[in-house]
């Protein structure tokens, strides 16, 4: 799984959410919303992200082309 991959995760309320991968480090997937990812690319900055443990990953899909 690499930066820009769209993933589905389970959030704290047991809802499924789609996010974009920013980084993966030691069992943690750092993700953000698609609009934040695109804005960060356009503004030449790192996206503001939040970490999820890998056990909350449901599936990984395609990549966002910025």
N, C-alpha and C positions, 0 to 999 in steps of 0.2 A: 504494500500500500504506500503510495507516494503522495506528495503535496498535490492538491487539486483533485484528488479522488473524492467522489460523492459517496457518502456512507449513510446508512440508516442505523440509528442508535436508540436505545431505550432510555428515556429521561427519568428523573426522580419520581414523576407521577405515573410511571409505567406507560407513558405515551411513546409512540414511535416518532422520531424526528429525523429529518434529512439535513445533513451538514456537509461542509467541505473540509477535507483534511488539510491542516496547516503543517503539522509535524507529527512524528511518532517517536517516542522516547521511552525506553524501559517499561513497556507494558501500558503506556498511556498514549491515547490518541488525542492530539490537540486539534480542535475543530472550530469553525465559525459558520455563520450563515452565508449563503451565496452572495448576497448584496455586499456584505462586509469584505468578503474575499475579492470581489471585483473592484470595489472602491480602493482597497489597499494596493492592488496591482496598478490601478490608474494613478494613484497618488505616490507610487514608489515607496511604500512602507510595508512593514509587517502587519498582517491582520491581527486584530484583537481576538484572542481565542480562549477557549476553556478546555480543560482536560477531562477525558472520560477513560476509565479503565477499559482494557480490551474486552473484558467479559460483557460489556454493554453493547458491543458491536453486533448488529443483526446481519447486515450485508454490506458489501462494497460494490459500487456500481462503476459508471464511467467517470471520465475526467472533465473538469470545467476548463474550457479553453478561454483564457482571459484575453 
